[in-house]
Amino acid sequence: MTEVQTASVEASGKQAQPAGRLRAHLIRGAAGSFVLQVGFAGLAFLNAIILARILGAEGYGAFVNAMAWVSLLTIPATFGFGILLVRDTAIYRSQEKWGQLKGLLRFSNRIVFVLSVVLALIAAAVAGWLFSSPTQATMRHTVWIALVLLPLFSLYNLREAATRGLECVIRACLPGMIVRPGLLFVGIVSIYYFWPKHLSAPTAMVVNVGAGLVALALGMFFLRILLPQEVKTATPEYTLRPWLKAALPMLIYGGAQVILGQTDIVMLGAMRGAHEVGLYAAANRLAFLITYALLASNMILAPVISRLYNNGEKDRLQNIITKNVRVAFLLVVPFSLMLVFKGDYILSYFGREFMLAQSALVILTISYLIAVSLGAGAPILSMTGYPQKVAVVLSLMVFLNISLNVILIPSFGINGASVATAASSVGSGLLLALLSKKNSGITPTIFGNVIARIKISTKDE
């Protein structure tokens, strides 16, 4: 039996999956996802160090700034279909609605391709105007090259989402998390070794575009072989209005997530220049490693949340959520302490000038650790039918983040950006945890089952 056939049987709504099989499936998936996250974190960290040391803070800042543009634009380009595909692929497969699944895949690909190309052209014109000065030529050229990645990333995200919906998380994430950063590393090292004079931020971005092409091709291959045969032979069915209605709040949710992650970098670049962007990006990349254990868990849990919640297995789901967030939290506590007390030493690997980002690193580390303890409120709400709640909370946090950046960056630079990110990260985690409990009945925090037992004991008394 193939991986997809096994997943299809397990996801079927006709028969509940035995606890032992689900536990084994989650352990295997979470372990594989965690290995991918660790591999991605290692490659990303290695690439960051190499680019920072070779290009310097300014060149590295230009590279990171250009990638922030692409990350921000990928959200409107995918129009919320990435998150929708994770949820609806799992639902359509369990209900054997093969025609609707095929229609959703086709429609999302067409609309996303057109949107991504149009947005890339508009952004290229804006970048040309914004970085028109001769002294900003490196920033301008790097952004222009990076915009080629926009349709590549957007189309790849759809394939990753659909493959995750099939509960084949490892093959869904392998091209983007291992292959692309791995090829970037090999390309940068090769150019530095053979043609060191030609290595610059635009050159590094060209290598990144090549790696993105390979990742997209591999993602297409994996989805093709993993899709059930029934989908390939089905006549596509299109329910455009429900799809667009569901995609809109998911667009806001996904967009707000990326904006929260990239606004600080874009605003630092505009207000303080590429040098401070480079310093801040190094600190944020280190601190963000804290969230990877929870992200790994969420990747495998998203379709499972949708399936168990729709089957009415809320107690079982609560148990799984609580165990996962506790494991993720305990895994990252030692690393968090190391960043707080020895962060300057770790930052020195980027270059001695990056040690100036130690204060920002401490602020970000503490905030991300608190966010991990608050759990996965956003995926729970999105997979249980409340994505609009997530969209509202994250939209409020975007407003808070931008406001704090405007107030704090001019006077405090990277430390001001860190405080803005910390406030929005902890604030969103807390609000989403409260809303998850209120709307879905699932508590996402490390205290989930404890709270439930206290309430039960109170009622019994």
SEKETI-751911 format. One record per residue (C-alpha): residue in one letter; x negated, y, z negated. Coordinates in nm, 2 decimals, m for minus. Each point is the difference from the previous one (the first is absolute). Layout:
BEGIN
[atom 'a', [X, Y, Z]]
...
END
This chain:
BEGIN
[atom 'm', [0.00, 0.00, 0.00]]
[atom 't', [m0.14, 0.34, 0.10]]
[atom 'e', [m0.04, 0.30, m0.24]]
[atom 'v', [0.30, 0.17, 0.15]]
[atom 'q', [0.22, m0.30, m0.01]]
[atom 't', [m0.09, m0.06, m0.37]]
[atom 'a', [0.07, 0.37, m0.07]]
[atom 's', [0.33, m0.02, 0.18]]
[atom 'v', [0.12, m0.30, m0.20]]
[atom 'e', [m0.11, 0.17, m0.32]]
[atom 'a', [0.18, 0.32, 0.08]]
[atom 's', [0.32, m0.16, 0.11]]
[atom 'g', [0.30, 0.13, m0.19]]
[atom 'k', [0.17, m0.34, 0.03]]
[atom 'q', [m0.22, m0.16, m0.27]]
[atom 'a', [m0.17, 0.16, m0.29]]
[atom 'q', [m0.37, m0.04, 0.00]]
[atom 'p', [m0.12, m0.22, m0.30]]
[atom 'a', [m0.19, 0.20, m0.26]]
[atom 'g', [m0.32, m0.20, 0.04]]
[atom 'r', [m0.01, 0.05, 0.38]]
[atom 'l', [0.07, 0.37, m0.03]]
[atom 'r', [m0.27, 0.04, m0.28]]
[atom 'a', [m0.25, m0.19, 0.22]]
[atom 'h', [0.09, 0.22, 0.30]]
[atom 'l', [m0.04, 0.32, m0.20]]
[atom 'i', [m0.33, m0.11, m0.15]]
[atom 'r', [m0.14, m0.10, 0.33]]
[atom 'g', [0.12, 0.32, 0.17]]
[atom 'a', [m0.10, 0.23, m0.28]]
[atom 'a', [m0.35, m0.17, m0.02]]
[atom 'g', [m0.04, 0.03, 0.38]]
[atom 's', [0.12, 0.36, m0.01]]
[atom 'f', [m0.23, 0.09, m0.29]]
[atom 'v', [m0.30, m0.15, 0.19]]
[atom 'l', [0.10, 0.22, 0.30]]
[atom 'q', [0.03, 0.30, m0.22]]
[atom 'v', [m0.34, m0.06, m0.16]]
[atom 'g', [m0.15, m0.06, 0.34]]
[atom 'f', [0.16, 0.32, 0.13]]
[atom 'a', [m0.11, 0.20, m0.31]]
[atom 'g', [m0.36, m0.13, 0.04]]
[atom 'l', [m0.01, 0.08, 0.37]]
[atom 'a', [0.16, 0.34, m0.05]]
[atom 'f', [m0.24, 0.08, m0.28]]
[atom 'l', [m0.30, m0.12, 0.21]]
[atom 'n', [0.11, 0.20, 0.30]]
[atom 'a', [0.05, 0.31, m0.22]]
[atom 'i', [m0.35, m0.03, m0.15]]
[atom 'i', [m0.16, m0.05, 0.34]]
[atom 'l', [0.19, 0.28, 0.17]]
[atom 'a', [m0.06, 0.24, m0.30]]
[atom 'r', [m0.37, m0.07, m0.01]]
[atom 'i', [m0.05, 0.02, 0.37]]
[atom 'l', [0.23, 0.29, 0.09]]
[atom 'g', [m0.03, 0.19, m0.33]]
[atom 'a', [0.29, 0.16, m0.19]]
[atom 'e', [0.10, 0.22, 0.29]]
[atom 'g', [m0.01, m0.27, 0.27]]
[atom 'y', [0.18, m0.25, m0.22]]
[atom 'g', [0.25, 0.27, m0.09]]
[atom 'a', [0.08, 0.05, 0.37]]
[atom 'f', [0.05, m0.37, 0.05]]
[atom 'v', [0.23, m0.03, m0.30]]
[atom 'n', [0.19, 0.31, 0.09]]
[atom 'a', [0.07, m0.14, 0.35]]
[atom 'm', [0.12, m0.33, m0.14]]
[atom 'a', [0.23, 0.19, m0.24]]
[atom 'w', [0.16, 0.16, 0.31]]
[atom 'v', [0.06, m0.34, 0.15]]
[atom 's', [0.14, m0.14, m0.33]]
[atom 'l', [0.24, 0.28, m0.03]]
[atom 'l', [0.12, m0.02, 0.36]]
[atom 't', [0.04, m0.38, m0.01]]
[atom 'i', [0.30, 0.04, m0.23]]
[atom 'p', [0.23, 0.21, 0.23]]
[atom 'a', [m0.14, m0.21, 0.30]]
[atom 't', [0.12, m0.33, m0.16]]
[atom 'f', [0.33, 0.18, m0.10]]
[atom 'g', [0.05, m0.23, m0.31]]
[atom 'f', [0.02, m0.32, 0.21]]
[atom 'g', [m0.30, m0.15, m0.17]]
[atom 'i', [0.17, m0.03, m0.34]]
[atom 'l', [0.33, m0.09, 0.17]]
[atom 'l', [m0.17, m0.29, 0.19]]
[atom 'v', [m0.13, m0.15, m0.32]]
[atom 'r', [0.35, m0.01, m0.15]]
[atom 'd', [0.21, m0.08, 0.30]]
[atom 't', [m0.24, m0.27, 0.14]]
[atom 'a', [0.04, m0.19, m0.32]]
[atom 'i', [0.38, 0.05, m0.01]]
[atom 'y', [0.06, m0.09, 0.37]]
[atom 'r', [m0.22, m0.31, m0.02]]
[atom 's', [0.18, m0.13, m0.31]]
[atom 'q', [0.33, 0.06, 0.17]]
[atom 'e', [m0.12, m0.13, 0.34]]
[atom 'k', [0.09, 0.32, 0.19]]
[atom 'w', [m0.26, m0.05, 0.26]]
[atom 'g', [0.15, 0.23, 0.26]]
[atom 'q', [0.01, 0.29, m0.24]]
[atom 'l', [m0.36, m0.06, m0.11]]
[atom 'k', [m0.12, 0.00, 0.36]]
[atom 'g', [0.20, 0.32, 0.07]]
[atom 'l', [m0.15, 0.17, m0.30]]
[atom 'l', [m0.35, m0.09, 0.11]]
[atom 'r', [0.05, 0.13, 0.35]]
[atom 'f', [0.18, 0.32, m0.09]]
[atom 's', [m0.25, 0.09, m0.28]]
[atom 'n', [m0.30, m0.05, 0.24]]
[atom 'r', [0.15, 0.22, 0.27]]
[atom 'i', [0.10, 0.29, m0.22]]
[atom 'v', [m0.33, m0.01, m0.20]]
[atom 'f', [m0.22, 0.00, 0.31]]
[atom 'v', [0.17, 0.30, 0.15]]
[atom 'l', [0.00, 0.19, m0.33]]
[atom 's', [m0.37, m0.07, m0.07]]
[atom 'v', [m0.11, 0.12, 0.34]]
[atom 'v', [0.20, 0.32, m0.02]]
[atom 'l', [m0.12, 0.08, m0.35]]
[atom 'a', [m0.36, m0.07, 0.09]]
[atom 'l', [0.02, 0.25, 0.29]]
[atom 'i', [0.16, 0.27, m0.22]]
[atom 'a', [m0.26, m0.06, m0.28]]
[atom 'a', [m0.29, 0.03, 0.25]]
[atom 'a', [0.13, 0.34, 0.10]]
[atom 'v', [0.04, 0.11, m0.37]]
[atom 'a', [m0.35, m0.13, m0.08]]
[atom 'g', [m0.15, 0.19, 0.29]]
[atom 'w', [0.16, 0.32, m0.13]]
[atom 'l', [m0.08, m0.06, m0.37]]
[atom 'f', [m0.36, m0.09, 0.05]]
[atom 's', [m0.07, 0.23, 0.29]]
[atom 's', [m0.32, 0.15, m0.15]]
[atom 'p', [m0.33, m0.12, 0.15]]
[atom 't', [m0.12, m0.09, m0.35]]
[atom 'q', [0.30, m0.23, m0.03]]
[atom 'a', [m0.07, m0.20, 0.32]]
[atom 't', [m0.09, m0.32, m0.19]]
[atom 'm', [0.33, 0.02, m0.19]]
[atom 'r', [0.19, 0.07, 0.32]]
[atom 'h', [m0.15, m0.28, 0.21]]
[atom 't', [0.03, m0.25, m0.28]]
[atom 'v', [0.37, 0.07, m0.04]]
[atom 'w', [0.06, m0.03, 0.38]]
[atom 'i', [m0.17, m0.34, 0.01]]
[atom 'a', [0.18, m0.12, m0.31]]
[atom 'l', [0.34, 0.08, 0.16]]
[atom 'v', [m0.06, m0.28, 0.24]]
[atom 'l', [0.05, m0.22, m0.30]]
[atom 'l', [0.36, 0.13, m0.06]]
[atom 'p', [0.18, m0.23, 0.25]]
[atom 'l', [m0.24, m0.29, m0.09]]
[atom 'f', [0.07, 0.03, m0.37]]
[atom 's', [0.37, 0.05, 0.04]]
[atom 'l', [0.05, m0.31, 0.22]]
[atom 'y', [m0.23, m0.20, m0.22]]
[atom 'n', [0.21, 0.10, m0.31]]
[atom 'l', [0.31, m0.14, 0.16]]
[atom 'r', [m0.17, m0.34, 0.07]]
[atom 'e', [m0.14, m0.01, m0.36]]
[atom 'a', [0.35, 0.08, m0.14]]
[atom 'a', [0.18, m0.27, 0.20]]
[atom 't', [m0.27, m0.26, m0.08]]
[atom 'r', [0.04, 0.09, m0.37]]
[atom 'g', [0.37, m0.04, 0.03]]
[atom 'l', [m0.07, m0.36, 0.12]]
[atom 'e', [m0.19, m0.04, m0.34]]
[atom 'c', [m0.33, m0.06, 0.19]]
[atom 'v', [m0.18, 0.28, m0.19]]
[atom 'i', [m0.36, m0.11, 0.06]]
[atom 'r', [0.03, 0.00, 0.38]]
[atom 'a', [0.21, 0.32, m0.02]]
[atom 'c', [m0.28, 0.19, m0.17]]
[atom 'l', [m0.31, m0.16, 0.12]]
[atom 'p', [m0.05, 0.21, 0.32]]
[atom 'g', [0.05, 0.33, m0.18]]
[atom 'm', [m0.17, m0.07, m0.33]]
[atom 'i', [m0.30, m0.22, 0.11]]
[atom 'v', [m0.05, 0.01, 0.37]]
[atom 'r', [0.03, 0.37, 0.06]]
[atom 'p', [m0.22, 0.12, m0.29]]
[atom 'g', [m0.24, m0.29, 0.07]]
[atom 'l', [m0.04, 0.11, 0.36]]
[atom 'l', [m0.04, 0.36, m0.11]]
[atom 'f', [m0.29, m0.10, m0.23]]
[atom 'v', [m0.17, m0.21, 0.27]]
[atom 'g', [0.04, 0.28, 0.25]]
[atom 'i', [m0.14, 0.27, m0.22]]
[atom 'v', [m0.29, m0.21, m0.12]]
[atom 's', [m0.08, m0.09, 0.37]]
[atom 'i', [0.00, 0.36, 0.12]]
[atom 'y', [m0.21, 0.11, m0.30]]
[atom 'y', [m0.25, m0.27, 0.07]]
[atom 'f', [m0.03, 0.04, 0.38]]
[atom 'w', [0.11, 0.36, 0.07]]
[atom 'p', [m0.02, 0.19, m0.33]]
[atom 'k', [m0.02, 0.34, 0.17]]
[atom 'h', [0.35, m0.06, 0.15]]
[atom 'l', [0.18, m0.08, m0.32]]
[atom 's', [0.24, 0.28, m0.10]]
[atom 'a', [0.35, 0.03, m0.13]]
[atom 'p', [0.15, m0.01, 0.35]]
[atom 't', [m0.21, m0.30, 0.09]]
[atom 'a', [0.11, m0.19, m0.31]]
[atom 'm', [0.36, 0.08, 0.09]]
[atom 'v', [m0.05, m0.15, 0.35]]
[atom 'v', [m0.12, m0.32, m0.17]]
[atom 'n', [0.31, 0.01, m0.22]]
[atom 'v', [0.22, 0.03, 0.31]]
[atom 'g', [m0.16, m0.31, 0.15]]
[atom 'a', [0.06, m0.19, m0.33]]
[atom 'g', [0.36, 0.11, 0.00]]
[atom 'l', [0.05, m0.14, 0.35]]
[atom 'v', [m0.13, m0.34, m0.11]]
[atom 'a', [0.22, 0.00, m0.31]]
[atom 'l', [0.31, 0.08, 0.20]]
[atom 'a', [m0.07, m0.28, 0.25]]
[atom 'l', [m0.05, m0.25, m0.29]]
[atom 'g', [0.32, 0.12, m0.17]]
[atom 'm', [0.19, m0.06, 0.33]]
[atom 'f', [m0.14, m0.35, 0.03]]
[atom 'f', [0.09, m0.10, m0.36]]
[atom 'l', [0.35, 0.13, 0.02]]
[atom 'r', [0.06, m0.18, 0.34]]
[atom 'i', [m0.11, m0.34, m0.14]]
[atom 'l', [0.18, 0.04, m0.33]]
[atom 'l', [0.34, 0.11, 0.13]]
[atom 'p', [0.25, m0.28, m0.01]]
[atom 'q', [0.08, m0.15, 0.34]]
[atom 'e', [0.36, 0.10, m0.04]]
[atom 'v', [m0.10, 0.36, 0.00]]
[atom 'k', [m0.19, m0.04, 0.33]]
[atom 't', [0.29, m0.16, 0.18]]
[atom 'a', [0.28, 0.21, m0.15]]
[atom 't', [0.18, 0.28, 0.18]]
[atom 'p', [m0.08, 0.33, m0.18]]
[atom 'e', [0.28, 0.16, m0.19]]
[atom 'y', [m0.01, 0.37, m0.08]]
[atom 't', [0.17, 0.16, m0.30]]
[atom 'l', [m0.16, 0.34, 0.04]]
[atom 'r', [0.21, 0.21, m0.25]]
[atom 'p', [m0.06, m0.23, m0.30]]
[atom 'w', [m0.37, m0.02, 0.08]]
[atom 'l', [m0.04, 0.38, 0.04]]
[atom 'k', [0.21, 0.06, m0.31]]
[atom 'a', [m0.22, m0.24, m0.20]]
[atom 'a', [m0.32, 0.13, 0.15]]
[atom 'l', [0.05, 0.36, m0.09]]
[atom 'p', [m0.04, m0.03, m0.38]]
[atom 'm', [m0.28, m0.24, 0.06]]
[atom 'l', [m0.17, 0.26, 0.22]]
[atom 'i', [0.03, 0.25, m0.28]]
[atom 'y', [m0.13, m0.26, m0.25]]
[atom 'g', [m0.30, m0.10, 0.21]]
[atom 'g', [m0.07, 0.35, 0.11]]
[atom 'a', [0.00, 0.13, m0.36]]
[atom 'q', [m0.23, m0.28, m0.10]]
[atom 'v', [m0.26, 0.08, 0.26]]
[atom 'i', [0.04, 0.38, m0.06]]
[atom 'l', [m0.07, m0.06, m0.36]]
[atom 'g', [m0.31, m0.19, 0.09]]
[atom 'q', [m0.13, 0.24, 0.27]]
[atom 't', [0.12, 0.36, m0.09]]
[atom 'd', [m0.28, 0.05, m0.24]]
[atom 'i', [m0.26, m0.08, 0.26]]
[atom 'v', [0.16, 0.21, 0.27]]
[atom 'm', [0.05, 0.30, m0.23]]
[atom 'l', [m0.35, m0.02, m0.14]]
[atom 'g', [m0.13, 0.00, 0.36]]
[atom 'a', [0.20, 0.31, 0.08]]
[atom 'm', [m0.08, 0.19, m0.32]]
[atom 'r', [m0.35, m0.12, m0.10]]
[atom 'g', [m0.16, m0.16, 0.30]]
[atom 'a', [m0.13, m0.34, 0.11]]
[atom 'h', [m0.27, m0.02, m0.28]]
[atom 'e', [0.26, m0.01, m0.28]]
[atom 'v', [0.21, m0.23, 0.20]]
[atom 'g', [m0.29, m0.24, 0.01]]
[atom 'l', [m0.06, 0.02, m0.38]]
[atom 'y', [0.37, m0.05, m0.08]]
[atom 'a', [0.05, m0.28, 0.25]]
[atom 'a', [m0.28, m0.20, m0.17]]
[atom 'a', [0.15, 0.04, m0.35]]
[atom 'n', [0.35, m0.08, 0.13]]
[atom 'r', [m0.11, m0.31, 0.19]]
[atom 'l', [m0.17, m0.13, m0.31]]
[atom 'a', [0.30, 0.07, m0.23]]
[atom 'f', [0.25, m0.13, 0.24]]
[atom 'l', [m0.16, m0.35, m0.02]]
[atom 'i', [0.19, m0.03, m0.33]]
[atom 't', [0.33, m0.03, 0.18]]
[atom 'y', [m0.11, m0.28, 0.23]]
[atom 'a', [0.10, m0.29, m0.23]]
[atom 'l', [0.35, 0.14, m0.02]]
[atom 'l', [0.01, 0.06, 0.38]]
[atom 'a', [m0.11, m0.36, 0.06]]
[atom 's', [0.29, m0.12, m0.21]]
[atom 'n', [0.25, 0.23, 0.17]]
[atom 'm', [m0.09, m0.13, 0.34]]
[atom 'i', [0.11, m0.35, m0.07]]
[atom 'l', [0.29, 0.11, m0.23]]
[atom 'a', [0.18, 0.24, 0.23]]
[atom 'p', [0.18, m0.27, 0.21]]
[atom 'v', [0.05, m0.22, m0.31]]
[atom 'i', [0.17, 0.29, m0.18]]
[atom 's', [0.24, 0.05, 0.29]]
[atom 'r', [0.08, m0.38, 0.01]]
[atom 'l', [0.04, m0.06, m0.37]]
[atom 'y', [0.20, 0.31, m0.06]]
[atom 'n', [0.24, m0.07, 0.28]]
[atom 'n', [0.04, m0.36, m0.13]]
[atom 'g', [0.09, 0.14, m0.35]]
[atom 'e', [m0.31, m0.14, m0.18]]
[atom 'k', [m0.07, 0.32, m0.20]]
[atom 'd', [m0.13, m0.17, m0.32]]
[atom 'r', [m0.25, m0.20, 0.21]]
[atom 'l', [m0.10, 0.31, 0.19]]
[atom 'q', [m0.05, 0.19, m0.33]]
[atom 'n', [m0.23, m0.27, m0.13]]
[atom 'i', [m0.21, 0.00, 0.31]]
[atom 'i', [m0.03, 0.38, 0.02]]
[atom 't', [m0.11, 0.03, m0.37]]
[atom 'k', [m0.26, m0.27, 0.03]]
[atom 'n', [m0.15, 0.15, 0.31]]
[atom 'v', [m0.03, 0.35, m0.13]]
[atom 'r', [m0.16, m0.12, m0.32]]
[atom 'v', [m0.26, m0.20, 0.18]]
[atom 'a', [m0.07, 0.29, 0.23]]
[atom 'f', [m0.04, 0.24, m0.30]]
[atom 'l', [m0.23, m0.23, m0.19]]
[atom 'l', [m0.22, m0.06, 0.30]]
[atom 'v', [m0.08, 0.37, 0.05]]
[atom 'v', [m0.05, 0.12, m0.36]]
[atom 'p', [m0.37, m0.10, m0.01]]
[atom 'f', [m0.07, 0.17, 0.33]]
[atom 's', [0.19, 0.31, m0.11]]
[atom 'l', [m0.22, 0.03, m0.31]]
[atom 'm', [m0.31, m0.04, 0.21]]
[atom 'l', [0.11, 0.29, 0.22]]
[atom 'v', [0.07, 0.22, m0.29]]
[atom 'f', [m0.33, m0.06, m0.18]]
[atom 'k', [m0.24, m0.08, 0.28]]
[atom 'g', [0.17, 0.17, 0.30]]
[atom 'd', [m0.28, 0.24, 0.06]]
[atom 'y', [m0.24, m0.29, 0.05]]
[atom 'i', [0.23, m0.17, 0.25]]
[atom 'l', [0.06, 0.33, 0.19]]
[atom 's', [m0.38, 0.03, 0.04]]
[atom 'y', [0.02, m0.29, 0.25]]
[atom 'f', [0.17, 0.24, 0.24]]
[atom 'g', [m0.28, 0.25, m0.05]]
[atom 'r', [m0.12, 0.21, m0.30]]
[atom 'e', [0.22, 0.30, 0.11]]
[atom 'f', [0.31, m0.22, m0.05]]
[atom 'm', [m0.06, m0.02, m0.38]]
[atom 'l', [0.16, 0.34, m0.01]]
[atom 'a', [0.33, m0.18, 0.04]]
[atom 'q', [m0.02, m0.18, m0.34]]
[atom 's', [0.27, 0.22, m0.17]]
[atom 'a', [0.24, m0.06, 0.29]]
[atom 'l', [m0.07, m0.38, m0.02]]
[atom 'v', [0.09, m0.01, m0.37]]
[atom 'i', [0.33, 0.19, 0.06]]
[atom 'l', [0.10, m0.23, 0.29]]
[atom 't', [m0.10, m0.32, m0.18]]
[atom 'i', [0.22, 0.07, m0.30]]
[atom 's', [0.29, 0.09, 0.21]]
[atom 'y', [m0.02, m0.30, 0.23]]
[atom 'l', [m0.03, m0.23, m0.30]]
[atom 'i', [0.32, 0.14, m0.15]]
[atom 'a', [0.17, m0.03, 0.34]]
[atom 'v', [m0.09, m0.37, 0.01]]
[atom 's', [0.15, m0.06, m0.34]]
[atom 'l', [0.33, 0.15, 0.12]]
[atom 'g', [0.02, m0.26, 0.27]]
[atom 'a', [0.16, m0.03, 0.34]]
[atom 'g', [0.31, 0.21, m0.03]]
[atom 'a', [m0.01, 0.11, 0.37]]
[atom 'p', [m0.01, m0.35, 0.16]]
[atom 'i', [0.28, m0.13, m0.24]]
[atom 'l', [0.23, 0.29, 0.09]]
[atom 's', [m0.07, m0.02, 0.37]]
[atom 'm', [0.05, m0.38, 0.02]]
[atom 't', [0.31, 0.00, m0.21]]
[atom 'g', [0.19, 0.26, 0.21]]
[atom 'y', [m0.10, 0.33, m0.17]]
[atom 'p', [m0.26, 0.15, 0.23]]
[atom 'q', [0.17, 0.34, m0.01]]
[atom 'k', [m0.08, 0.02, m0.38]]
[atom 'v', [m0.37, m0.05, 0.08]]
[atom 'a', [0.02, 0.26, 0.27]]
[atom 'v', [0.15, 0.26, m0.24]]
[atom 'v', [m0.26, m0.07, m0.27]]
[atom 'l', [m0.30, 0.01, 0.24]]
[atom 's', [0.13, 0.31, 0.17]]
[atom 'l', [0.01, 0.18, m0.34]]
[atom 'm', [m0.36, m0.13, m0.07]]
[atom 'v', [m0.11, 0.13, 0.34]]
[atom 'f', [0.13, 0.35, m0.09]]
[atom 'l', [m0.17, m0.03, m0.34]]
[atom 'n', [m0.33, m0.11, 0.15]]
[atom 'i', [m0.01, 0.27, 0.27]]
[atom 's', [0.09, 0.27, m0.26]]
[atom 'l', [m0.27, m0.11, m0.24]]
[atom 'n', [m0.25, m0.02, 0.28]]
[atom 'v', [0.08, 0.35, 0.11]]
[atom 'i', [m0.04, 0.13, m0.35]]
[atom 'l', [m0.30, m0.21, m0.12]]
[atom 'i', [m0.23, m0.06, 0.30]]
[atom 'p', [m0.10, 0.36, 0.06]]
[atom 's', [m0.13, 0.04, m0.36]]
[atom 'f', [m0.10, m0.36, m0.09]]
[atom 'g', [m0.08, m0.17, 0.33]]
[atom 'i', [m0.02, m0.38, m0.02]]
[atom 'n', [0.10, m0.01, m0.37]]
[atom 'g', [0.32, 0.20, 0.08]]
[atom 'a', [0.08, m0.24, 0.28]]
[atom 's', [m0.05, m0.29, m0.24]]
[atom 'v', [0.24, 0.15, m0.26]]
[atom 'a', [0.26, 0.04, 0.27]]
[atom 't', [m0.04, m0.36, 0.12]]
[atom 'a', [0.01, m0.13, m0.36]]
[atom 'a', [0.32, 0.19, m0.09]]
[atom 's', [0.19, m0.12, 0.31]]
[atom 's', [m0.13, m0.36, m0.03]]
[atom 'v', [0.10, m0.04, m0.37]]
[atom 'g', [0.32, 0.20, 0.06]]
[atom 's', [0.12, m0.21, 0.29]]
[atom 'g', [m0.09, m0.33, m0.18]]
[atom 'l', [0.20, 0.10, m0.31]]
[atom 'l', [0.31, 0.12, 0.19]]
[atom 'l', [0.01, m0.30, 0.24]]
[atom 'a', [m0.03, m0.24, m0.30]]
[atom 'l', [0.30, 0.16, m0.17]]
[atom 'l', [0.20, 0.00, 0.33]]
[atom 's', [m0.09, m0.36, 0.06]]
[atom 'k', [0.14, m0.11, m0.33]]
[atom 'k', [0.31, 0.22, 0.04]]
[atom 'n', [0.09, m0.10, 0.36]]
[atom 's', [m0.13, m0.36, 0.05]]
[atom 'g', [m0.01, m0.11, m0.36]]
[atom 'i', [m0.37, m0.10, 0.05]]
[atom 't', [m0.27, 0.16, m0.23]]
[atom 'p', [m0.32, 0.03, 0.19]]
[atom 't', [m0.24, 0.09, m0.28]]
[atom 'i', [m0.23, m0.21, m0.22]]
[atom 'f', [0.26, 0.01, m0.27]]
[atom 'g', [0.29, m0.14, 0.21]]
[atom 'n', [0.08, m0.32, m0.18]]
[atom 'v', [m0.07, 0.15, m0.34]]
[atom 'i', [0.27, 0.27, 0.06]]
[atom 'a', [0.24, m0.26, 0.12]]
[atom 'r', [m0.05, m0.22, m0.31]]
[atom 'i', [0.04, 0.30, m0.23]]
[atom 'k', [0.34, 0.08, 0.16]]
[atom 'i', [0.11, m0.36, m0.02]]
[atom 's', [m0.10, m0.02, m0.37]]
[atom 't', [0.19, 0.32, m0.08]]
[atom 'k', [0.32, m0.13, 0.16]]
[atom 'd', [m0.03, m0.33, m0.18]]
[atom 'e', [m0.03, 0.17, m0.33]]
END
